[in-house]
Amino acid sequence: MAYLFTSESVSEGHPDKVADQISDALIDNFLAFDADSKVACETLVTTGQVILAGEVKSNTYLDVQQIAREVIKKIGYTKSEYMFDADSCGILSAIHEQSADINQGVDRASKEEQGAGDQGMMFGYATNETENYMPLALDLSHALLRELANLRRENNEIKYLRPDAKSQVTLEYSDDNKPQRIDAIVISTQHDDFAAEAEMLAKIKSDLISILIPRIKAKYPQYAHLFNDQITYHINPTGKFVIGGPHGDTGLTGRKIIVDTYGGKGAHGGGAFSGKDPSKVDRSAAYATRHIAKNLVAAGLCDEVLVQVSYAIGVAKPTSINVVTYGTSKVKLTDGEISKVVENVFDMRPYFIEQRLKLRNPIYSETAAYGHMGRKPETVTKTFQLPNGSPKTVTVELFTWEKLDFVDKVKAAFGI
């Protein structure tokens, strides 16, 4: 029997994502000037206020207030009527030194024996239902909001958009787990105030269906066949969304972990990513398991896979590695036997994850909105500024965990 599955996304202007982006901008700046920095930084945003808190061990000093303001400005909170403005919001920093008790469990005389920064389990997932090996409902949810943000910045076809927005896509799947059509789309977008509320709602709904949706179909032609005349659209279903962003809802780092990963497909270990340097396996091992999962599916081992890894704090070797192929494996091995082979192909000790995926670089700001997974690997040049005005320009690889650089190794290991 056919079934429905739903995933959601949130825009860069969503208050929780504002917090994530500030936290990751701090990570990038610390790593740019001291690659060995240990950072766990949380951000809270609310009406006219930003609060920074966390633990840092670093040899550099940053103007954290200025970094936060630049992030807020880039997102688009630049007007006083938003009640959260890059130039006028108050910023309080309560960042302090990292606990020596935690640090002694991570740093080792031999770098190769670097311990995990915390206990816990992390998951990576991949499926061949999309070109980027991501769940389709989440991929479409992200696409809707990325294009909506493009429309906002263009300020051409739609002139009333504000930064905060959410999307949700419901897909109908066949009995053999193949996506058939889009059943429902929900979009709530913050907007300028209109004189007449009924006219406002009608115009927003009309604009999003007649302008946004065609742009999505044109930009993502591989999904165009899923759109149909029977889609149920819920556009700003509350009727009005003028008050939004941190003024409408307090934002916190790490509250959108399902948006950040797989939209409810697979599993999640519970740990957030943003604001954490790669010694925290919540982040680095989640990237590493995604890297494994994507390469397994791309190599033709299976159609869908979930990879779990777990750690004890201060211990380098994982306490477990588990692979689940959902009965889609193409090799004559059990999932347990597949797990053992994977363990030999991918070294999951924290130091080797950092080295393999080049995680001690300032690459995290780009992850903090529209998902950490399923993104395009690319090389970019970035410039950072110290408080004394000294710039530093670095060239880095983004989204290294999305590279298909282990496909040949996987094929060789499994005889594919």
C-alpha positions in Angstrom: 0.0 0.0 0.0 1.3 3.5 -0.9 2.4 5.7 2.0 3.3 9.3 2.8 6.5 10.7 4.2 7.3 14.3 5.2 10.4 16.3 5.9 10.8 20.0 6.7 13.5 22.7 6.4 14.0 26.2 7.8 15.6 29.3 6.2 18.8 31.0 7.2 16.6 33.7 8.8 14.9 31.2 11.2 16.0 32.1 14.7 17.5 28.7 15.4 19.5 29.0 12.2 20.7 32.5 13.0 22.1 31.0 16.2 23.7 28.1 14.3 25.3 30.5 11.8 26.8 32.7 14.5 28.2 29.7 16.4 29.8 28.3 13.2 31.2 31.7 12.2 33.0 31.8 15.5 34.3 28.2 14.9 35.7 29.3 11.5 37.4 32.4 12.8 39.1 30.4 15.7 40.3 27.7 13.3 41.5 30.2 10.7 44.0 31.7 13.2 44.6 28.6 15.3 43.8 25.2 13.7 44.2 23.4 17.0 41.5 25.5 18.7 39.0 23.6 20.9 35.6 25.3 20.8 32.1 24.6 22.0 30.1 27.7 21.4 26.3 28.2 22.0 24.3 31.2 20.8 20.9 32.5 22.0 19.1 35.1 19.9 15.9 37.0 20.9 14.4 40.4 20.6 17.3 42.8 20.1 19.7 40.5 21.9 22.4 38.0 21.2 24.0 35.9 24.0 27.2 33.9 23.3 28.3 31.2 25.8 30.6 28.3 25.7 34.1 27.0 26.2 37.3 27.7 24.2 40.9 26.7 24.2 42.8 28.7 21.6 45.9 30.8 21.0 43.9 33.6 19.2 41.7 36.4 20.3 38.6 37.4 18.3 36.2 40.3 18.3 33.2 37.9 18.8 30.7 40.8 18.8 31.8 42.0 15.3 31.7 38.5 13.9 28.1 38.0 15.2 27.0 41.3 13.7 28.5 40.4 10.3 26.6 37.1 10.3 23.3 38.8 11.2 23.8 41.4 8.5 24.6 38.8 5.8 21.4 36.9 6.7 19.3 40.1 6.2 18.3 41.4 9.6 19.2 45.0 8.7 16.0 47.0 9.5 14.8 48.3 12.9 11.2 47.2 12.2 12.5 43.6 12.4 13.2 44.2 16.1 16.4 42.4 15.6 19.0 44.4 13.7 22.7 43.7 13.0 23.8 47.3 13.9 21.7 47.8 17.0 21.2 44.5 18.8 23.0 44.0 22.1 25.6 41.2 22.2 26.8 39.6 25.4 29.7 37.2 25.5 30.0 34.6 28.3 32.6 32.5 26.6 35.3 31.0 28.9 38.2 28.6 29.0 37.6 24.9 28.2 37.6 22.5 31.1 41.0 20.9 31.6 39.2 17.7 32.7 37.7 17.4 29.2 40.8 18.5 27.4 43.0 15.8 29.0 40.8 13.1 27.5 41.2 14.5 24.0 44.9 15.6 23.7 47.4 12.8 23.7 51.2 12.7 23.3 50.6 10.8 20.0 48.1 12.7 17.8 46.9 9.4 16.4 45.6 8.4 19.8 43.5 11.5 20.2 40.5 10.6 22.3 36.8 11.3 21.4 35.6 14.6 22.7 32.5 13.0 24.2 30.6 9.7 24.4 27.6 9.0 22.2 26.5 7.5 18.9 26.4 9.2 15.5 24.6 8.1 12.3 25.1 8.6 8.6 22.5 7.8 6.0 22.4 7.6 2.2 19.8 6.6 -0.4 19.9 6.4 -4.2 16.5 8.1 -4.7 18.3 11.4 -5.5 21.4 12.4 -7.4 23.1 13.6 -4.1 22.1 10.5 -2.2 19.8 12.4 0.1 16.1 11.8 1.0 13.9 13.5 -1.5 11.5 15.2 0.8 14.3 17.0 2.6 16.1 17.8 -0.6 13.0 19.5 -1.9 12.3 21.3 1.4 15.8 22.8 1.3 15.5 23.7 -2.4 12.2 25.7 -1.8 13.9 27.8 0.9 17.2 28.4 -0.9 15.2 29.7 -3.9 12.9 31.7 -1.7 16.0 33.4 -0.2 17.3 34.1 -3.7 14.0 35.8 -4.5 14.2 37.9 -1.3 17.7 39.1 -2.2 16.9 39.8 -5.8 14.0 42.0 -4.5 12.6 41.9 -8.1 9.6 39.6 -8.6 8.7 39.5 -4.9 9.5 42.6 -2.9 7.9 42.0 0.5 9.8 39.0 1.8 11.6 39.0 5.2 14.3 36.5 6.3 12.4 34.0 8.4 10.8 31.0 6.7 9.9 27.3 7.0 9.0 24.7 4.4 7.6 21.2 4.5 7.2 18.6 1.7 5.0 15.4 1.9 5.7 12.7 -0.7 3.7 9.7 -1.8 5.8 6.5 -2.0 4.9 3.3 -3.8 4.9 -0.1 -2.1 8.5 -0.6 -3.4 9.6 2.6 -1.7 9.8 4.8 -4.8 8.7 8.4 -4.7 5.6 8.9 -7.0 4.4 12.5 -6.5 4.3 15.4 -4.2 1.2 15.3 -2.1 1.5 18.5 -0.1 3.8 21.6 0.3 3.8 23.9 3.3 5.6 27.2 3.2 5.4 29.9 5.9 7.4 33.0 5.0 7.8 36.2 7.0 6.7 39.3 5.1 6.2 43.0 5.3 2.8 44.2 6.6 0.0 44.7 4.1 -2.9 47.1 4.5 -5.5 44.4 3.8 -4.9 40.9 5.4 -7.1 39.0 2.9 -5.4 40.5 -0.1 -2.0 39.9 1.5 -2.6 36.2 2.0 -4.0 35.8 -1.5 -1.0 37.6 -3.1 1.6 35.6 -1.1 0.0 32.3 -2.0 -0.3 33.3 -5.7 3.3 34.6 -5.9 4.8 31.5 -4.3 2.8 29.1 -6.5 3.3 31.0 -9.8 6.9 32.3 -9.2 8.7 30.1 -6.7 7.4 26.7 -7.8 8.3 27.2 -11.6 11.8 28.3 -10.5 12.2 25.1 -8.5 11.0 22.9 -11.5 13.4 24.7 -13.8 16.4 24.6 -11.5 15.8 20.9 -10.5 14.4 19.3 -13.7 15.0 15.8 -12.2 12.1 16.5 -9.8 9.7 18.3 -12.2 7.7 15.1 -12.8 6.7 15.0 -9.2 4.8 18.2 -9.3 1.1 17.9 -10.2 -2.3 19.7 -10.1 -3.4 17.7 -7.0 -0.7 19.1 -4.7 -2.2 20.6 -1.5 -0.5 24.0 -0.8 -0.6 25.5 2.7 1.0 28.9 2.3 1.2 31.0 5.5 -1.6 28.9 7.0 -1.8 31.2 10.1 -2.8 34.0 7.8 -0.1 36.5 8.8 3.6 36.3 9.5 5.0 39.8 10.0 6.5 39.2 13.4 9.3 36.7 12.9 12.9 35.9 13.4 14.4 36.3 16.9 11.7 38.8 17.7 9.0 36.2 17.1 10.7 33.2 18.5 13.9 32.8 20.6 16.6 30.9 18.7 19.2 28.5 20.1 22.2 26.7 18.6 21.5 23.0 17.8 17.7 22.9 17.8 17.4 21.9 14.1 19.4 18.7 14.0 16.9 16.8 11.9 16.8 19.6 9.3 20.6 19.5 9.5 20.8 15.8 8.6 18.2 13.6 6.9 14.8 15.0 7.6 13.7 12.1 9.7 15.0 9.3 7.5 17.5 7.0 9.0 18.4 8.0 12.5 20.0 10.6 14.6 22.2 10.2 17.7 21.0 13.4 19.3 24.1 15.6 19.2 24.1 19.0 17.4 26.8 20.1 15.0 27.1 23.9 14.9 29.5 25.6 17.3 31.7 22.5 17.8 35.2 22.0 16.6 36.0 18.6 15.0 37.4 17.0 18.2 33.7 16.8 19.1 32.6 13.5 17.5 29.0 14.6 17.5 30.1 16.6 14.5 33.1 14.9 13.0 31.8 11.3 13.3 28.4 12.3 11.9 30.2 13.7 8.8 32.4 10.6 8.6 29.4 8.2 8.8 27.7 10.2 6.0 30.9 9.9 4.0 30.8 6.1 4.5 27.1 5.8 3.7 27.3 7.8 0.5 30.3 5.9 -0.8 28.7 2.6 0.0 25.5 3.5 -2.0 27.5 5.1 -4.9 29.7 2.0 -5.1 26.6 -0.1 -5.7 26.8 -2.1 -2.5 23.2 -1.2 -1.6 20.3 1.1 -2.5 19.9 2.6 1.0 22.1 2.4 4.1 22.4 3.6 7.7 25.8 3.6 9.4 26.2 4.0 13.2 29.3 4.6 15.2 29.7 5.1 18.9 32.5 6.4 21.2 33.6 6.6 24.8 34.9 10.0 25.9 38.7 10.1 25.8 39.0 6.8 23.9 40.2 6.8 20.3 38.8 3.6 19.0 35.0 3.5 18.5 33.0 1.2 20.8 31.0 0.0 17.8 30.4 0.4 14.1 27.1 -0.9 12.6 25.8 -0.9 9.1 22.1 -1.5 8.2 21.2 -1.9 4.5 17.5 -2.3 4.9 17.5 -5.5 2.8 18.9 -3.7 -0.2 22.4 -5.2 -0.2 23.8 -6.4 -3.5 26.5 -8.6 -2.0 26.2 -12.0 -0.3 27.1 -10.8 3.2 25.1 -10.1 6.3 24.9 -6.5 7.6 27.2 -7.6 10.4 29.7 -8.9 8.0 29.5 -5.7 5.9 30.1 -3.7 9.1 33.4 -5.6 9.7 34.6 -4.8 6.2 33.6 -1.1 6.5 35.6 -1.0 9.8 38.7 -2.0 7.9 38.2 0.4 5.0 37.4 3.6 7.0 39.5 4.4 10.1 37.0 6.0 12.5 39.5 7.2 15.2 38.9 10.9 15.7 42.3 12.0 14.5 42.0 10.1 11.2 38.5 11.4 10.6 39.9 15.0 11.0 42.8 14.2 8.6 40.7 12.3 6.0 38.0 15.0 5.8 40.3 18.0 6.4 38.1 19.1 9.3 40.6 21.5 11.0 40.0 24.1 8.4 37.5 27.0 8.6 34.7 25.2 6.6 31.7 25.4 8.9 29.8 28.6 8.2 28.6 27.1 4.9 27.1 24.1 6.8 24.9 26.2 9.1 21.9 26.7 6.9 20.1 24.3 4.4 21.6 21.2 5.7 25.1 19.8 6.5 24.6 16.8 4.2 23.9 16.5 0.5 25.8 19.6 -0.4 28.3 20.1 -3.2 32.0 19.7 -2.5 34.0 22.7 -3.7 37.2 24.6 -3.1 36.8 28.3 -2.0 39.0 31.1 -0.8 38.0 32.9 2.4 39.4 35.9 4.2 39.3 36.4 8.0 40.1 39.5 10.0 41.8 39.8 13.4 40.7 42.6 15.7 43.9 44.5 14.9 42.9 44.5 11.3 45.4 41.8 10.1 43.7 39.7 7.4 44.3 36.1 6.6 43.3 34.4 3.4 42.9 30.7 3.2 41.8 28.2 0.5 39.7 25.3 1.8 37.6 22.4 0.6 34.0 22.5 1.7 31.8 19.5 2.3 34.6 17.0 2.0 32.3 14.3 3.5 30.2 14.5 0.3 33.1 13.4 -1.9 32.9 10.0 -3.6 36.6 9.4 -3.2 36.2 6.0 -1.5 34.0 4.3 -4.2 36.9 2.4 -5.7 38.2 1.2 -2.3 34.7 0.1 -1.4 34.3 -1.8 -4.6 37.7 -3.5 -4.1 36.9 -4.4 -0.5 33.6 -6.0 -1.4 34.6 -7.4 -4.8 32.0 -5.4 -6.6 
